[in-house]
Amino acid sequence: MSLRTVARDDFTNARRSYVVLGVVGVLTALVALIFVSEITVYDHPYRALFDVSFFMFLVFPIILAPLTYLAIAGDRDSGAIKYVMGLPNTRTDYVLGKFASRFAVAVAAVVLAVAAGFLVALLAFVEAPGPARFAAFAGVSLLAAFAFVGIYVGISAVTNSRSRAMLGVFGAYFLLVPFWFGFLPVIGLPDLLNTVADVLGTTISEDTQQLVRALSPATSYLYSTQIVYQGLFPTPYDSLNAQIGNAPDKVYAKFWFNALVMFVWGAGSMLVGYLSFRRSELG
């Protein structure tokens, strides 16, 4: 059994699951709903796409959680891992095959969601959307999907029970999205850094704080969406102008840096998960 066979079998089994249908359907419906709700608010579809980028930043990682957290831990918890690993395949094939199948579902969800948003924009908005910008948005979103599927499947490879995998995945979401960005007052990474700086009698510059924020795959996704809106300035929308009005001269605002952050999180998490799984006792 090869990597391709593992991925194909897992994808075949997964596509019959209501969880997979829910991930694809919920993401597609919510993105389309954002565009529909803003038809009478904005003339430009890119302003609605700007709101979708914040939705994807905050909600997309949590939508991916039920798709991925049982990828490997579910087989170990149920005992199915004994049968799967009894077949002529390696642990490398198994882990990478699981990642490939779950990432394929995430790709389908992103493509369908962006296509649904583009269709609404094409049919209902005053200004016509450009396919290239929506394609760029889909590409950036696929990088985010790669990062979080890698993180979650990596956690699933490390754990050996459903409860631990679920706790690990949702803990990772809390750490990398609301905590790291600083949504929550007092218990956020920016507040924590400022507190430490105050204790040490120093200050942290705004650029340093933004750089630290960009080291999260969620924030790096949000920063990287700037390439979608470049060339639109000026627009009649202040929030969109604030996003695209300044050239990305800081390293944390550059696309290559944010793409690298997302890739490293996804690939690094998979490597850690694989190394743990390779050494683990499955009997």
C-alpha positions in Angstrom: 0.0 0.0 0.0 1.5 3.3 -1.1 1.0 6.9 0.1 -1.4 7.3 -2.9 -3.4 4.3 -1.8 -3.7 5.5 1.8 -4.8 8.9 0.7 -7.3 7.5 -1.8 -8.8 5.1 0.7 -9.0 7.7 3.5 -10.5 10.2 1.1 -13.1 7.7 -0.1 -14.1 6.9 3.5 -14.0 10.6 4.6 -16.2 11.8 1.7 -19.1 9.7 3.0 -18.9 11.4 6.4 -21.2 14.2 7.4 -18.2 16.0 8.9 -16.7 16.4 5.4 -20.0 17.5 3.9 -20.4 19.9 6.8 -16.9 21.5 6.4 -17.4 22.0 2.7 -21.0 23.1 2.9 -20.6 25.4 5.9 -17.6 27.2 4.5 -19.2 27.6 1.1 -22.5 28.8 2.6 -21.0 31.3 5.0 -18.7 32.9 2.4 -21.7 33.2 0.0 -23.8 34.6 2.8 -21.2 37.3 3.5 -21.4 38.4 -0.1 -25.2 38.3 -0.2 -25.5 40.3 2.9 -23.3 43.1 1.6 -24.9 43.4 -1.9 -26.8 46.5 -0.9 -24.0 47.9 1.3 -21.1 48.1 -1.1 -20.8 48.5 -4.8 -17.3 46.9 -5.0 -17.1 43.1 -4.4 -13.6 43.5 -3.1 -14.9 45.2 0.0 -17.0 42.2 0.7 -14.0 40.0 0.0 -12.1 42.0 2.5 -14.6 41.0 5.2 -14.4 37.4 4.0 -10.6 37.5 4.7 -11.3 38.4 8.3 -13.9 35.7 8.5 -11.4 33.2 7.1 -8.7 34.4 9.5 -10.9 33.9 12.6 -13.3 31.0 11.7 -11.6 28.9 9.0 -9.1 27.3 11.4 -11.9 26.1 13.7 -14.0 24.8 10.7 -11.0 22.6 9.8 -10.7 21.1 13.3 -13.4 18.4 13.0 -12.1 17.4 9.6 -8.6 16.7 10.9 -8.3 16.0 14.6 -9.2 12.3 14.3 -7.2 11.7 11.1 -4.7 9.4 13.0 -5.8 9.5 16.6 -9.2 8.1 15.6 -7.6 5.0 14.1 -5.5 4.6 17.2 -8.4 5.0 19.6 -10.6 2.6 17.7 -7.9 0.0 17.1 -8.2 0.3 13.3 -4.5 1.3 13.3 -3.5 -2.4 13.9 -5.2 -3.4 10.6 -4.0 -0.5 8.6 -0.4 -0.9 9.7 -0.6 -4.6 9.2 -0.8 -3.9 5.4 2.4 -3.5 3.4 2.8 0.2 3.8 5.2 2.3 5.9 4.4 4.8 8.6 5.5 7.5 6.3 3.0 6.5 3.7 0.3 6.4 6.4 0.9 9.8 7.9 1.4 11.6 4.6 -1.5 9.8 3.1 -3.8 11.0 5.9 -2.5 14.6 5.5 -3.0 14.4 1.7 -6.6 13.2 2.0 -7.6 15.8 4.6 -5.9 18.6 2.8 -7.7 17.6 -0.4 -11.0 18.1 1.4 -9.8 21.5 2.6 -8.8 22.5 -1.0 -12.3 21.5 -2.2 -13.9 23.6 0.5 -11.8 26.7 -0.3 -12.3 26.4 -4.1 -16.0 26.0 -3.8 -16.4 28.8 -1.2 -14.4 31.3 -3.3 -16.3 30.2 -6.4 -19.6 30.8 -4.7 -18.5 34.2 -3.5 -17.3 35.1 -7.0 -20.6 34.0 -8.6 -22.6 36.2 -6.2 -20.2 39.1 -6.9 -20.5 38.6 -10.6 -24.3 38.5 -10.6 -25.2 41.0 -8.0 -22.6 43.7 -7.3 -22.5 47.0 -9.2 -18.8 46.7 -10.0 -17.7 43.5 -11.7 -15.1 41.3 -9.9 -11.8 40.3 -11.4 -11.2 36.5 -11.6 -7.4 37.0 -11.0 -8.0 38.7 -7.6 -10.4 36.0 -6.4 -7.9 33.3 -7.7 -5.2 35.0 -5.6 -7.4 35.0 -2.6 -8.1 31.3 -3.1 -4.3 30.6 -3.4 -3.5 32.5 -0.2 -6.4 30.7 1.6 -5.0 27.3 0.5 -1.7 28.3 2.1 -3.6 28.8 5.4 -5.4 25.5 4.9 -2.0 23.8 4.4 -0.7 25.3 7.6 -3.7 24.4 9.8 -4.3 20.9 8.3 -0.6 20.2 8.9 -0.8 21.5 12.5 -4.0 19.5 13.3 -2.9 16.3 11.6 0.4 16.6 13.3 -1.3 16.9 16.7 -3.5 13.9 15.7 -0.3 11.9 15.0 1.2 12.7 18.4 -1.9 11.7 20.4 -3.5 8.3 20.9 -7.1 9.1 21.9 -10.0 11.2 20.7 -10.2 13.4 23.7 -6.5 14.3 23.7 -6.6 15.0 20.0 -9.6 17.2 20.4 -8.1 19.1 23.3 -4.8 19.5 21.5 -6.4 20.9 18.3 -8.7 23.3 20.0 -5.9 24.4 22.3 -3.8 25.1 19.2 -6.6 27.1 17.7 -6.9 29.2 20.9 -3.1 29.8 21.1 -2.5 30.6 17.4 -5.6 32.7 16.7 -7.3 34.7 19.5 -4.4 34.5 22.0 -1.6 35.2 19.6 -3.4 38.1 17.8 -4.6 39.6 21.1 -8.4 39.5 20.7 -8.9 38.7 24.3 -8.2 41.4 26.9 -5.5 40.7 29.4 -4.9 37.1 28.3 -3.3 37.8 24.9 0.2 37.6 23.7 0.6 41.4 23.0 -0.5 42.1 26.6 1.8 39.5 27.9 4.8 40.9 26.0 4.0 44.4 27.2 3.8 43.2 30.8 7.1 41.5 30.5 8.6 44.6 28.9 7.2 46.8 31.8 8.8 44.4 34.4 12.1 44.7 32.6 11.8 48.5 32.4 11.7 48.6 28.6 9.2 49.0 25.8 8.3 46.9 22.7 8.0 48.8 19.4 4.9 48.6 17.2 7.0 47.0 14.5 8.3 44.3 16.8 4.7 43.5 18.0 3.5 43.3 14.4 6.4 40.9 13.6 5.6 38.7 16.6 1.9 38.6 15.5 3.0 37.6 12.0 4.7 34.5 13.3 1.3 32.9 13.8 -0.1 31.2 10.7 -3.4 32.8 11.2 -2.0 36.4 11.3 0.4 35.6 8.5 -2.6 34.6 6.4 -4.4 37.9 7.2 -1.3 39.9 6.3 -0.7 37.9 3.1 -4.2 38.8 1.8 -2.8 42.3 1.1 -1.6 41.0 -2.3 -5.3 40.6 -3.3 -6.0 44.3 -2.9 -2.9 45.8 -4.3 -3.6 48.2 -7.2 -7.1 49.0 -6.0 -6.1 52.2 -4.1 -7.8 54.5 -3.7 -11.2 53.1 -3.0 -14.2 54.7 -1.3 -13.7 52.4 1.8 -11.4 53.6 4.6 -10.8 50.2 6.1 -9.8 48.8 2.7 -7.5 51.8 2.0 -5.8 51.2 5.4 -5.0 47.7 4.3 -3.7 48.5 0.8 -2.7 52.2 1.0 0.9 51.6 2.2 3.5 49.5 0.4 4.6 46.4 2.3 8.1 47.7 3.2 8.2 45.9 6.5 9.3 42.3 6.4 6.2 41.1 8.4 4.0 42.6 5.7 5.7 41.0 2.7 4.0 38.1 1.1 7.0 35.8 0.8 7.6 36.1 4.6 4.0 35.3 5.5 3.8 32.4 3.0 7.0 31.0 4.5 5.5 31.3 8.0 2.4 29.3 7.0 4.5 26.7 5.1 6.9 26.2 8.1 4.0 25.8 10.5 2.3 23.2 8.3 5.4 21.2 7.3 7.1 21.6 10.7 4.0 20.3 12.6 3.7 17.3 10.2 7.4 16.5 10.8 7.0 16.6 14.6 3.9 14.5 14.4 5.5 12.0 12.1 8.6 11.6 14.2 6.5 11.0 17.3 4.2 8.6 15.4 7.3 6.7 14.0 8.5 6.0 17.6 5.2 5.3 19.2 3.9 1.8 20.2 0.8 1.0 18.3 0.0 -2.4 19.7 
